Amino acid sequence: MLNLNSSDENSNTNSLQDPVSLNVGGEIYTTTLDTLTRCRDSMLGAMFTGQIPALRDSRGNVFIDRDGKVFRYILNYLRSSSLDLPDGFSELALLRREVDFFQIRPLLEELYRYEAAVPLSLKGGPLGAMIMVNVESKVRILHFNLRHGPENYELRTCLVGAFTVDLFCTWRAFMALLCEHFSYKTSKGLTSPHPCNPRQNRLKLEWVPRPEELPQEQYDKQRYQGLTVCNAEVTQSDDIMNAHREITDMQGFVEELLKVSLAEGFKVDMVMPDPVEILNCTSLRLIKC
């Protein structure tokens, strides 16, 4: 049973002595008044300097009806003036909401700095986020003139594979991660793909791997571009072009997409036309769990 202390400021402050026992959403903490009033202009500061009446549970603990699991990180910050979160901490949104409620401004600013420094690949992302992928592969016949010398040309033909991916994702941070993970390989070097529209969550990838029988000059003349991914096995001493592995078929792209998405907590929800042949799919849907 909860009892409301007298709203009289003197009686409220006199009833609080070290150590202070807190019941925060069912979690019990023991701390000091000095810690709780470290930020006096916060909600906690007002509560434990008598400006706001305190509630008590049936055991005499000061009761705060907020989330108790993340409150420990708030207490740790007030004790040490340092934000200490475990690796892979996945409750940033909840912690930020609680800190905002208590109006602990220095900690709120620290959280914003922390979030800005967290790589996209480590951010939890919203549960239920969806990825829809439609892929298309075509084989085209390319005719080109191979120059052997002045006024000496030979007409040649080769087959080129043209690949197109239309991807929709409700989680924009994951879209940004994909744009960092994949790169276009052009005659001018590597460039990053971009969403179709900054206001939309759609990404379209189009690439044509260069066949061995097609000279680089002719490949560039057609304005073709390849698609690459960062090769983690290459050492930092290698040049940037060699540090990327080229994707030469659609199976390679789907495999790479699955690696990235599954690592971010997505699960395969639908595969067409044959769920058994996922690398040969034409449509794929993934849901973040």
C-alpha positions as CSV (number, residue, x, y, z in Angstrom):
1,M,0.0,0.0,0.0
2,L,1.3,3.4,-0.9
3,N,1.1,6.4,1.5
4,L,1.6,10.0,0.5
5,N,3.9,11.9,2.7
6,S,2.8,15.2,4.1
7,S,3.2,18.0,1.5
8,D,4.8,20.1,4.2
9,E,8.4,20.6,3.0
10,N,10.1,20.4,6.4
11,S,8.4,17.1,7.3
12,N,9.2,15.7,3.9
13,T,12.9,16.4,4.0
14,N,13.3,15.4,7.6
15,S,11.7,12.0,6.9
16,L,14.4,11.3,4.3
17,Q,17.7,10.1,5.7
18,D,20.7,8.2,4.3
19,P,20.6,5.6,3.1
20,V,17.5,6.1,1.0
21,S,15.6,3.0,-0.2
22,L,13.8,3.3,-3.5
23,N,11.1,1.2,-5.1
24,V,11.2,2.1,-8.8
25,G,8.6,0.1,-10.7
26,G,9.2,-2.9,-8.4
27,E,13.0,-2.7,-8.5
28,I,14.6,-1.9,-5.1
29,Y,17.6,0.4,-4.9
30,T,19.6,1.8,-2.0
31,T,21.4,5.1,-2.5
32,T,22.1,8.5,-0.8
33,L,20.4,11.8,-0.8
34,D,23.6,13.4,-2.2
35,T,23.3,11.1,-5.2
36,L,19.6,11.8,-5.7
37,T,20.0,15.6,-5.5
38,R,23.1,15.8,-7.6
39,C,21.1,17.5,-10.3
40,R,18.9,19.8,-8.2
41,D,16.9,21.2,-11.1
42,S,15.7,17.7,-12.1
43,M,12.6,15.9,-11.1
44,L,14.6,13.7,-8.7
45,G,16.3,16.8,-7.2
46,A,12.9,18.4,-6.6
47,M,11.5,15.2,-5.1
48,F,14.4,14.7,-2.6
49,T,14.8,18.3,-1.5
50,G,11.1,18.4,-0.5
51,Q,9.7,20.4,-3.4
52,I,7.6,17.4,-4.5
53,P,5.9,15.1,-2.0
54,A,7.2,11.5,-2.0
55,L,5.1,8.4,-2.1
56,R,6.1,5.3,0.1
57,D,5.2,1.7,-0.3
58,S,4.1,-0.6,2.5
59,R,7.7,-1.3,3.5
60,G,8.6,2.4,3.7
61,N,10.6,2.6,0.4
62,V,10.2,5.8,-1.6
63,F,8.0,4.7,-4.5
64,I,8.6,6.0,-8.0
65,D,6.2,4.7,-10.7
66,R,8.7,4.5,-13.5
67,D,10.7,1.7,-15.3
68,G,12.9,0.1,-12.7
69,K,15.3,-1.8,-15.0
70,V,16.9,1.2,-16.7
71,F,16.8,3.3,-13.5
72,R,20.1,1.7,-12.5
73,Y,21.9,3.5,-15.3
74,I,20.4,6.8,-14.1
75,L,21.7,6.2,-10.6
76,N,25.1,5.1,-11.8
77,Y,25.4,8.4,-13.8
78,L,24.3,10.5,-10.7
79,R,27.0,8.7,-8.6
80,S,29.8,8.9,-11.1
81,S,28.9,11.7,-13.6
82,S,29.7,9.1,-16.3
83,L,27.5,7.2,-18.6
84,D,28.4,3.5,-18.4
85,L,26.3,1.3,-20.6
86,P,27.1,-2.4,-21.5
87,D,28.1,-3.4,-25.0
88,G,25.2,-3.9,-27.3
89,F,22.8,-2.0,-25.0
90,S,19.4,-2.2,-26.7
91,E,17.2,0.0,-24.4
92,L,18.5,3.4,-25.5
93,A,15.1,4.7,-26.5
94,L,13.6,3.6,-23.1
95,L,16.5,5.1,-21.2
96,R,16.3,8.4,-23.1
97,R,12.5,8.5,-22.3
98,E,13.1,7.9,-18.6
99,V,15.9,10.5,-18.4
100,D,13.7,13.0,-20.2
101,F,10.9,12.4,-17.7
102,F,13.3,13.0,-14.8
103,Q,14.7,16.1,-16.6
104,I,18.3,15.2,-15.9
105,R,19.7,17.5,-18.7
106,P,23.4,16.6,-18.4
107,L,22.6,12.9,-18.8
108,L,20.2,13.6,-21.7
109,E,23.0,15.5,-23.5
110,E,25.4,12.6,-22.8
111,L,22.9,10.1,-24.2
112,Y,22.6,12.1,-27.4
113,R,26.4,12.1,-27.8
114,Y,26.5,8.4,-27.1
115,E,23.8,7.6,-29.7
116,A,25.5,9.8,-32.3
117,A,28.7,7.7,-31.8
118,V,27.0,4.3,-32.0
119,P,27.5,2.8,-35.5
120,L,24.3,2.1,-37.4
121,S,25.0,-1.6,-37.4
122,L,24.8,-1.6,-33.6
123,K,21.5,0.3,-33.2
124,G,18.7,-1.9,-32.3
125,G,16.1,-0.6,-34.7
126,P,12.3,-0.9,-34.4
127,L,10.7,-4.3,-34.0
128,G,8.5,-5.2,-36.9
129,A,10.6,-3.3,-39.4
130,M,10.1,-4.8,-42.9
131,I,12.3,-5.3,-45.9
132,M,10.7,-6.1,-49.3
133,V,13.1,-7.1,-52.1
134,N,12.3,-7.7,-55.8
135,V,15.1,-8.8,-58.0
136,E,15.5,-9.2,-61.8
137,S,18.2,-10.8,-63.9
138,K,18.5,-10.4,-67.7
139,V,21.0,-11.5,-70.2
140,R,21.6,-9.2,-73.1
141,I,23.6,-9.5,-76.3
142,L,26.1,-6.7,-76.8
143,H,27.7,-6.0,-80.2
144,F,30.9,-3.9,-80.2
145,N,33.8,-3.0,-82.4
146,L,37.2,-4.2,-81.3
147,R,39.9,-2.0,-82.7
148,H,43.1,-3.7,-83.8
149,G,44.7,-0.7,-85.5
150,P,44.0,2.4,-87.6
151,E,40.8,1.6,-89.6
152,N,41.1,-2.0,-88.5
153,Y,38.0,-3.0,-86.5
154,E,36.5,-6.4,-85.8
155,L,32.8,-6.8,-84.9
156,R,32.4,-8.9,-81.8
157,T,29.5,-10.1,-79.7
158,C,29.3,-11.1,-76.0
159,L,26.6,-11.7,-73.4
160,V,26.3,-9.4,-70.5
161,G,24.2,-10.0,-67.4
162,A,22.1,-7.0,-66.2
163,F,20.8,-7.1,-62.6
164,T,18.2,-4.9,-61.0
165,V,17.1,-4.8,-57.3
166,D,14.2,-2.9,-56.0
167,L,14.3,-2.7,-52.2
168,F,11.9,-1.2,-49.7
169,C,12.6,-0.9,-46.0
170,T,10.6,0.7,-43.2
171,W,13.8,1.3,-41.1
172,R,15.8,4.2,-42.7
173,A,18.9,3.5,-40.6
174,F,19.1,0.1,-42.2
175,M,18.8,1.7,-45.6
176,A,21.7,3.9,-44.8
177,L,23.7,0.8,-43.7
178,L,23.1,-0.9,-47.0
179,C,24.2,2.2,-48.8
180,E,27.5,2.0,-46.8
181,H,27.8,-1.7,-47.3
182,F,27.5,-1.8,-51.1
183,S,29.4,0.4,-53.6
184,Y,29.2,0.9,-57.3
185,K,32.4,0.3,-59.2
186,T,32.7,2.9,-62.1
187,S,35.4,4.2,-64.3
188,K,35.9,7.0,-61.9
189,G,36.2,4.8,-58.8
190,L,33.8,3.7,-56.1
191,T,30.6,5.5,-55.4
192,S,27.9,4.8,-52.8
193,P,24.3,4.1,-53.9
194,H,21.5,6.5,-52.7
195,P,17.8,6.0,-52.0
196,C,15.5,6.8,-54.9
197,N,14.1,9.8,-53.0
198,P,15.3,11.2,-49.6
199,R,11.7,11.1,-48.4
200,Q,11.1,7.5,-49.5
201,N,12.4,4.3,-48.1
202,R,13.2,2.8,-51.5
203,L,16.6,1.8,-52.9
204,K,17.2,0.7,-56.5
205,L,20.4,-1.0,-57.5
206,E,21.4,-1.7,-61.1
207,W,24.7,-3.2,-62.2
208,V,26.4,-5.1,-65.0
209,P,29.5,-7.2,-64.2
210,R,32.1,-7.0,-66.9
211,P,32.6,-10.3,-68.9
212,E,36.1,-11.3,-69.5
213,E,35.6,-11.0,-73.3
214,L,34.5,-7.4,-73.0
215,P,37.5,-5.0,-73.0
216,Q,37.4,-2.4,-70.1
217,E,37.3,0.4,-72.7
218,Q,34.1,-1.0,-74.2
219,Y,32.7,-1.7,-70.8
220,D,33.2,2.0,-69.8
221,K,31.9,3.2,-73.1
222,Q,28.6,1.5,-72.4
223,R,28.5,3.3,-69.0
224,Y,28.1,0.0,-67.2
225,Q,28.9,-0.2,-63.5
226,G,29.7,-3.0,-61.2
227,L,28.5,-3.7,-57.6
228,T,30.9,-4.4,-54.8
229,V,31.0,-5.1,-51.1
230,C,33.7,-4.4,-48.6
231,N,36.1,-7.4,-48.4
232,A,36.9,-7.9,-44.7
233,E,39.7,-10.3,-45.5
234,V,41.8,-7.7,-47.3
235,T,44.3,-5.9,-45.1
236,Q,44.3,-2.2,-44.6
237,S,47.6,-1.9,-46.5
238,D,45.8,-2.8,-49.8
239,D,44.3,-0.1,-51.9
240,I,40.6,0.8,-51.7
241,M,39.7,-0.9,-55.0
242,N,41.2,-4.2,-54.0
243,A,39.5,-3.9,-50.6
244,H,36.1,-4.5,-52.3
245,R,34.8,-7.7,-53.7
246,E,32.7,-7.6,-56.8
247,I,29.2,-9.2,-56.9
248,T,29.0,-11.0,-60.2
249,D,25.5,-12.6,-60.0
250,M,22.2,-12.2,-58.2
251,Q,22.8,-15.1,-55.9
252,G,25.8,-13.3,-54.6
253,F,23.8,-10.2,-53.9
254,V,21.0,-12.1,-52.1
255,E,23.6,-13.9,-50.0
256,E,25.2,-10.7,-49.0
257,L,21.9,-9.1,-48.2
258,L,20.9,-12.0,-46.0
259,K,24.2,-11.7,-44.1
260,V,23.6,-8.1,-43.3
261,S,19.9,-8.3,-42.5
262,L,20.1,-11.4,-40.4
263,A,22.9,-9.8,-38.3
264,E,20.5,-6.9,-37.6
265,G,17.8,-9.2,-36.3
266,F,15.7,-9.7,-39.4
267,K,14.1,-13.0,-40.1
268,V,13.0,-14.4,-43.5
269,D,9.2,-14.1,-43.7
270,M,8.5,-14.9,-47.3
271,V,10.5,-16.3,-50.3
272,M,9.2,-16.5,-53.9
273,P,8.9,-18.5,-56.0
274,D,10.5,-21.5,-54.1
275,P,11.2,-21.1,-50.4
276,V,13.9,-23.9,-50.6
277,E,15.8,-21.9,-53.3
278,I,16.2,-18.7,-51.4
279,L,19.4,-17.6,-53.3
280,N,17.4,-18.0,-56.6
281,C,14.4,-16.0,-55.4
282,T,12.7,-13.2,-57.3
283,S,11.0,-11.8,-54.2
284,L,12.0,-11.8,-50.6
285,R,10.5,-10.3,-47.4
286,L,12.2,-10.0,-44.0
287,I,10.8,-8.9,-40.7
288,K,12.8,-7.6,-37.7
289,C,12.0,-9.6,-34.6
